[in-house]
């Protein structure tokens, strides 16, 4: 077994492929700009704190959607369910109407909640930090999906492919 020493340059594709071995959920980060819903697919989402209730996501500095959301000061997080692969792909594309055919309703902050998601959060932007070619955005949760909403399985991403949870017999 060989190791890459700290400080050694390595191929960005190798780095990305290595990190692909970490399974994650898929979210849609959404917002309202005027009367128009906006959003993007985001794989880098996690819980930060319970007191106060904080979550975080990362977005590329080249994003054209996030700056529009930033201006509003709020955003929604829609955690996709196992059967929402098409939704994930639709929001990952540029230059298309990402909301075409998407059923959604507004939160108290007017941010879009996509129907059928596993769960959702509505947040106020708490902080933002530059980190290489990404921004780390921290949001304070102001509203969340009710417990009865959480009845399905998540859409997972692992090694460059969508995956499902599968129970193993022991």
C-alpha positions in Angstrom: 0.0 0.0 0.0 1.3 3.4 -0.9 0.3 6.7 0.6 0.4 10.3 -0.8 2.5 12.3 1.6 1.1 15.6 2.9 2.0 18.5 0.7 2.4 16.3 -2.4 0.4 17.5 -5.4 -2.1 15.0 -6.8 -4.6 14.9 -9.7 -7.9 16.7 -8.8 -9.8 13.8 -10.5 -8.1 11.3 -8.2 -9.1 13.5 -5.2 -12.7 13.7 -6.4 -12.9 9.9 -7.0 -11.4 9.2 -3.6 -14.0 11.4 -1.9 -16.7 9.6 -3.9 -16.3 6.7 -1.6 -18.1 8.7 1.1 -21.9 8.1 0.7 -24.0 11.2 1.0 -27.6 12.3 0.6 -28.7 14.7 -2.1 -30.4 18.0 -1.4 -31.9 20.9 -3.4 -31.0 24.2 -1.9 -33.8 26.6 -2.8 -34.9 30.2 -2.5 -37.3 32.8 -3.8 -36.1 35.7 -5.9 -39.1 38.0 -6.3 -41.8 35.6 -7.4 -39.4 33.2 -9.0 -38.2 30.0 -7.2 -34.5 29.2 -7.7 -32.4 26.3 -6.6 -29.6 23.8 -7.2 -28.6 20.3 -6.4 -26.2 20.0 -3.5 -24.4 17.0 -2.1 -22.4 18.8 0.6 -24.9 19.3 3.4 -24.6 18.5 7.1 -25.8 19.4 10.6 -23.5 21.8 12.5 -25.1 22.5 15.9 -28.3 21.9 17.9 -27.9 25.0 20.1 -28.5 27.1 18.1 -29.9 24.9 15.3 -27.4 25.3 12.5 -26.8 23.4 9.2 -24.3 23.9 6.4 -23.8 23.4 2.7 -21.0 24.1 0.3 -21.4 25.6 -3.1 -19.0 26.4 -5.9 -17.8 30.0 -6.1 -18.8 30.0 -9.8 -22.5 29.3 -9.0 -24.9 31.7 -10.6 -27.8 30.6 -8.5 -26.4 30.9 -5.0 -25.6 34.7 -5.2 -29.3 35.2 -6.0 -30.3 33.2 -2.9 -27.7 35.0 -0.8 -29.3 38.4 -1.5 -32.6 37.2 0.1 -30.8 36.1 3.3 -32.8 32.8 3.5 -32.8 29.4 1.9 -34.6 26.0 2.1 -33.0 22.6 2.2 -35.0 19.8 0.5 -33.5 16.3 1.3 -34.5 14.2 -1.6 -36.3 10.8 -1.3 -35.1 7.6 -3.0 -37.6 8.1 -5.9 -36.5 11.7 -6.8 -33.5 10.9 -9.0 -35.1 12.9 -11.8 -35.5 15.9 -9.5 -31.8 15.8 -8.6 -30.7 15.6 -12.3 -33.1 18.4 -13.3 -31.6 20.8 -10.7 -28.0 19.9 -11.6 -28.4 21.2 -15.1 -27.7 24.7 -16.2 -29.6 26.8 -18.7 -32.9 24.9 -18.2 -36.1 25.6 -16.3 -35.2 23.7 -13.1 -38.8 24.1 -11.7 -40.6 22.8 -14.8 -43.1 20.1 -13.6 -41.9 20.4 -9.9 -44.7 20.6 -7.4 -43.7 22.8 -4.5 -45.1 25.0 -1.7 -43.7 27.9 0.2 -42.3 28.0 3.8 -43.1 30.9 6.1 -40.0 32.7 4.5 -41.5 31.9 1.1 -38.7 29.5 0.2 -39.7 26.5 -1.9 -40.4 23.0 -0.4 -40.5 20.3 -3.0 -43.3 17.8 -2.7 -42.3 14.3 -1.8 -39.0 15.1 -0.2 -37.7 13.1 2.7 -37.5 16.2 4.9 -37.0 19.9 4.6 -35.6 22.9 6.5 -36.0 26.6 6.2 -33.0 28.7 7.2 -31.7 32.2 7.6 -28.1 32.7 6.4 -25.9 32.8 9.6 -22.4 32.9 8.1 -20.5 32.3 4.9 -16.8 31.3 4.6 -14.5 31.1 1.5 -12.9 27.7 1.2 -10.8 27.2 -2.0 -13.2 27.0 -5.0 -16.2 26.7 -2.7 -18.2 28.8 -0.2 -19.3 27.2 3.1 -22.7 28.5 4.0 -24.1 28.1 7.5 -27.8 28.6 8.1 -29.8 28.9 11.3 -32.9 26.7 11.0 -36.2 28.7 11.5 -38.7 26.1 10.4 -38.6 22.3 9.7 -40.8 19.6 8.2 -43.2 18.0 10.6 -42.4 14.5 11.9 -45.2 12.8 9.9 -43.4 14.1 6.7 -40.4 11.7 7.3 -41.7 8.4 6.0 -39.6 7.4 3.1 -36.0 6.4 2.3 -33.3 8.9 1.2 -31.7 9.2 -2.2 -28.0 8.4 -1.8 -24.9 9.1 -3.9 -21.9 6.8 -3.8 -19.0 6.4 -6.1 -20.6 8.5 -8.8 -24.0 6.8 -8.8 -27.3 7.1 -7.1 -27.9 4.4 -4.5 -30.7 3.1 -2.3 -30.6 1.8 1.3 -30.9 -2.0 1.3 -31.4 -4.0 4.5 -29.1 -7.0 5.0 -30.2 -10.1 6.7 -27.9 -11.1 9.5 
